[in-house]
Amino acid sequence: MLTMFVVMAQTSITGKVTDKKGEAIPGANVYLEHTYDGGTSALNGSFGFETEETGSHALVVSFIGYLTSSQEIELNGDPVYLQFPLAEEINKMDGVTITAGAFEASDQKKGVVLKPLDIATTAGATADIPGALNTLPGTQKVGESGRLFVRGGTGEETNVFMDRMLVHNFHTPSAPNTPGRSRFSPFLFKGTMFTTGGYSAEYGQALSSTLVLNSLDLPDQTESNISLMTVGTDVSHTQLWDNSSVFGQIAYTNLNPYVGLVDQSYDIEKGFTSVDGILSYRRKMKDGGMVKLFGNFNTSKFRFNTRSSDST
């Protein structure tokens, strides 16, 4: 009978894990790199395990909040004892800014921002600022008045600000149950910012939402534009000099052809006709500021018959 015994050398690895002050670190991971052999330090920081590995290996010690340490050891069957003083790891945190409220004053990074072309190309808006904004979530049309209504509020709770000044008469006059339009062309502004809910503290007069309009500075070039529509026409001219500019626009609208072709639910005697004019002057000052003068006029006529709400 032939009996064979295979004897493999076992190397005992023991030691202690501490911090730089000599205090024990319990729960540290101690292992031979690229092997499954290792252990965990006890409450007093001591550790111990055996391995069948031989040759040169790296003994690694790691613990949360401390820099990982490693040391090359030679495994040849002789017991190995090591001490690992771990250094604390410094984690740098970026500065934290805490602000109260939904918006900081003058903060325009939030809210819906629309460019003039967005308003002009929004289906059903007919190039009207409130008409385009009424298609956004959180708004709704009430009584077909054309005004901005935010759900939970009335038309009077939405205030309009042009270059940080409150606009008291933003809409044109209208009859009951007929939509009105804005008195301002969207192409007068760089863009519009519309917020429903939270808005800057400088617009504290508004209750449910704000519509912030920032007018254009000096234009890029001198140009003239003519727009022809089936229900009207529009002519405008911009004259640019070195540090100033003048802009003028006249628009004529006549809905009588439309009323004659499409049956209306009202007894309309005279369709809506209007003439609008805009004149603005801008000048750039030496200190970098801007002087802006703006004026406009509007005249509109329409006549229709409707039943009184008290009539039987």
C-alpha positions in Angstrom: 0.0 0.0 0.0 1.3 3.4 -1.0 0.2 6.5 0.9 0.9 10.1 -0.3 0.7 13.2 1.8 0.6 16.7 0.3 1.8 19.3 2.7 1.3 23.0 1.8 3.0 25.7 3.7 0.7 28.0 5.7 1.9 31.5 6.5 0.3 33.3 9.5 -0.2 37.0 9.0 -1.0 39.1 12.1 -0.8 42.7 13.0 -2.6 45.8 14.2 -4.3 48.7 12.6 -4.2 52.1 14.3 -4.4 55.8 13.4 -1.5 58.2 13.6 -2.1 58.7 17.3 -1.9 55.0 18.0 -5.7 54.6 18.6 -7.1 51.2 17.4 -9.2 51.2 14.2 -11.8 48.4 14.3 -13.4 47.0 11.2 -10.6 47.8 8.8 -10.2 45.5 5.7 -6.9 43.6 5.6 -6.2 41.4 2.5 -3.6 40.2 0.1 -3.9 42.0 -3.2 -5.3 39.9 -6.1 -6.3 37.0 -3.7 -9.2 35.9 -1.6 -7.2 35.8 1.6 -7.8 38.4 4.3 -9.6 39.5 7.4 -11.0 42.3 9.4 -9.5 44.1 12.4 -11.0 43.5 15.8 -12.1 46.1 18.4 -8.5 46.5 19.6 -7.3 46.9 16.0 -5.6 43.5 15.8 -6.1 41.2 12.8 -4.9 37.7 11.8 -5.4 35.2 9.0 -3.5 32.4 7.3 -2.7 32.0 3.6 -1.3 29.3 1.3 0.2 31.9 -1.0 3.9 32.1 -1.4 6.4 34.6 -2.8 6.1 38.4 -2.8 2.6 39.9 -2.3 1.1 43.3 -1.3 -0.8 43.4 2.0 -3.5 46.1 1.7 -5.3 47.8 4.6 -8.3 50.1 3.9 -10.9 51.9 6.0 -13.5 54.6 5.3 -12.1 58.1 6.1 -8.5 56.9 6.0 -6.0 56.7 3.2 -5.5 53.1 1.9 -2.1 51.7 2.9 -0.2 48.7 1.4 3.1 47.0 2.1 5.1 44.3 0.2 5.7 41.2 2.2 7.5 37.9 1.5 5.5 34.7 2.2 7.7 31.7 2.9 6.0 30.0 5.8 7.5 32.2 8.5 5.0 34.2 10.6 4.5 37.8 9.6 3.6 40.6 12.0 2.9 44.2 10.8 1.6 47.4 12.1 -0.4 49.8 9.9 -0.8 53.4 11.2 -3.4 54.9 8.8 -3.5 58.6 7.9 -6.8 60.4 7.8 -8.2 61.3 4.3 -9.1 64.9 3.8 -12.3 65.3 1.7 -12.8 68.8 0.3 -16.5 70.0 0.0 -17.4 72.8 -2.3 -19.1 75.8 -0.8 -22.9 75.6 -0.3 -25.2 78.5 -0.9 -28.5 78.5 0.9 -31.3 80.8 -0.4 -34.8 81.2 0.9 -37.8 81.5 -1.4 -38.7 80.1 -4.8 -36.6 82.7 -6.7 -33.8 85.1 -6.0 -34.5 88.8 -6.8 -33.8 89.5 -10.5 -33.4 85.8 -11.1 -34.6 84.9 -14.7 -33.0 81.5 -15.0 -36.4 79.8 -14.3 -39.7 80.2 -16.0 -40.8 80.0 -19.6 -38.8 82.2 -22.0 -40.2 82.7 -25.5 -38.5 84.5 -28.4 -40.5 86.8 -30.7 -40.4 84.3 -33.5 -41.8 81.6 -31.1 -44.8 83.8 -30.4 -45.3 84.7 -34.1 -45.2 81.0 -35.2 -47.3 79.5 -32.3 -50.4 78.0 -33.9 -53.6 79.9 -33.0 -51.7 82.7 -31.3 -52.0 85.1 -34.2 -48.7 86.7 -33.2 -50.2 87.8 -29.9 -48.1 87.5 -26.7 -51.0 86.3 -24.4 -52.3 84.1 -27.2 -49.0 82.2 -27.3 -48.7 82.0 -23.5 -52.3 80.7 -23.2 -51.1 77.5 -24.9 -48.7 76.6 -22.1 -49.4 74.2 -19.2 -50.8 75.9 -16.1 -52.8 78.5 -18.1 -56.2 78.5 -19.6 -58.6 80.7 -21.5 -61.6 82.0 -19.5 -64.5 83.6 -21.3 -62.5 84.0 -24.5 -61.2 87.3 -23.2 -57.7 86.8 -24.5 -56.2 87.6 -21.1 -53.7 85.5 -19.2 -55.3 83.3 -16.7 -53.2 81.0 -14.4 -55.2 78.2 -12.9 -56.2 79.1 -9.4 -56.2 82.9 -10.2 -57.9 85.6 -12.2 -56.7 87.8 -15.0 -56.1 90.7 -12.6 -53.6 88.5 -10.6 -51.2 88.3 -13.5 -49.1 91.5 -13.9 -47.1 92.6 -16.9 -43.7 94.3 -16.5 -41.9 96.1 -19.3 -38.2 96.8 -18.5 -39.1 96.4 -14.8 -42.0 98.8 -14.9 -45.6 97.8 -14.3 -47.8 98.0 -17.4 -51.3 99.0 -16.3 -53.2 98.7 -19.6 -51.7 95.7 -21.4 -54.7 94.6 -23.4 -56.9 96.4 -25.9 -60.6 97.1 -25.0 -63.0 94.3 -25.9 -66.7 93.6 -25.7 -68.0 90.9 -23.4 -67.2 87.3 -24.5 -64.9 88.5 -27.4 -61.2 88.1 -27.2 -58.9 91.1 -26.8 -55.3 91.4 -27.9 -52.1 92.8 -26.4 -51.3 96.4 -27.2 -47.6 95.4 -28.0 -45.9 93.7 -30.8 -43.7 90.7 -29.8 -41.0 92.1 -32.0 -40.4 95.0 -29.7 -38.8 92.7 -27.1 -35.7 90.5 -26.8 -37.9 87.8 -25.3 -40.6 87.2 -22.7 -40.3 85.5 -19.4 -43.5 84.0 -18.0 -43.6 82.4 -14.5 -46.6 80.6 -13.0 -46.2 80.2 -9.2 -42.7 81.4 -8.1 -41.1 84.6 -9.4 -38.7 87.3 -8.3 -39.3 89.4 -5.2 -39.1 92.6 -7.3 -42.4 91.7 -8.9 -44.3 91.4 -5.6 -47.4 93.2 -7.0 -48.4 90.0 -8.9 -50.3 87.3 -7.1 -50.4 84.3 -9.3 -47.9 84.9 -12.1 -45.7 87.5 -13.9 -45.1 88.3 -17.6 -41.7 90.1 -17.9 -40.9 91.9 -21.1 -37.4 93.2 -21.9 -37.4 95.6 -24.8 -34.7 95.5 -27.5 -31.6 97.6 -27.3 -30.0 99.1 -30.4 -30.9 97.0 -33.5 -28.3 95.4 -35.7 -29.0 97.2 -38.9 -31.3 99.6 -40.8 -34.2 97.8 -42.4 -37.8 98.1 -43.6 -40.5 95.4 -43.5 -43.8 95.0 -45.2 -46.3 92.3 -44.3 -49.4 91.6 -46.4 -52.3 89.5 -45.0 -55.8 88.6 -46.1 -57.2 90.7 -43.3 -54.7 93.5 -43.1 -51.2 94.9 -43.7 -48.2 95.9 -41.6 -45.4 98.4 -42.5 -42.3 99.1 -40.3 -39.0 100.8 -40.6 -35.9 100.8 -38.4 -33.2 103.5 -38.8 -29.9 102.9 -37.1 -27.1 105.4 -36.3 -23.9 105.0 -34.4 -25.4 105.2 -30.9 -29.1 105.6 -31.4 -32.1 104.3 -33.4 -35.7 105.0 -34.3 -38.4 102.4 -35.0 -41.8 103.1 -36.4 -44.7 100.7 -37.3 -48.2 101.1 -38.6 -50.6 98.1 -38.8 -54.1 97.9 -40.2 -56.5 95.0 -39.6 -59.9 94.5 -41.1 -61.9 91.3 -40.3 -64.9 92.2 -42.5 -63.8 89.8 -45.3 -63.3 87.0 -42.8 -66.7 87.7 -41.2 -68.4 87.6 -44.6 -66.9 84.2 -45.6 -67.3 82.4 -42.2 -70.6 82.2 -40.4 -70.5 83.7 -36.9 -72.4 82.9 -33.8 -73.0 86.6 -33.2 -75.1 89.1 -35.2 -72.2 91.2 -36.4 -73.1 94.5 -38.1 -69.5 95.7 -38.5 -66.4 93.4 -38.3 -63.4 94.3 -36.2 -61.2 97.0 -37.7 -58.2 98.5 -36.1 -55.2 100.8 -36.7 -52.1 100.5 -34.6 -49.0 102.7 -34.5 -45.7 102.3 -32.6 -42.8 104.8 -32.4 -39.7 104.1 -30.3 -36.4 105.9 -29.8 -33.3 104.3 -28.2 -30.0 105.8 -27.4 -26.8 104.3 -25.9 -25.2 106.5 -23.3 -21.4 106.9 -22.8 -21.6 105.1 -19.4 -23.1 102.1 -21.0 -26.7 102.8 -20.0 -29.7 103.0 -22.4 -32.4 105.7 -22.8 -35.6 104.3 -24.3 -38.7 106.2 -25.3 -41.8 104.4 -26.4 -45.2 105.5 -27.6 -48.1 103.8 -29.3 -51.7 104.4 -30.3 -54.6 102.2 -31.1 -58.1 102.7 -32.5 -60.5 99.9 -33.1 -64.2 99.6 -34.2 -66.7 96.8 -34.2 -70.4 96.4 -33.7 -72.6 93.4 -33.1 -75.9 92.5 -31.4 -76.2 90.1 -28.6 -78.8 89.1 -26.1 -78.7 90.5 -22.6 -78.1 88.0 -19.9 -81.4 89.2 -18.3 -83.4 88.6 -21.4 -85.8 85.6 -21.5 
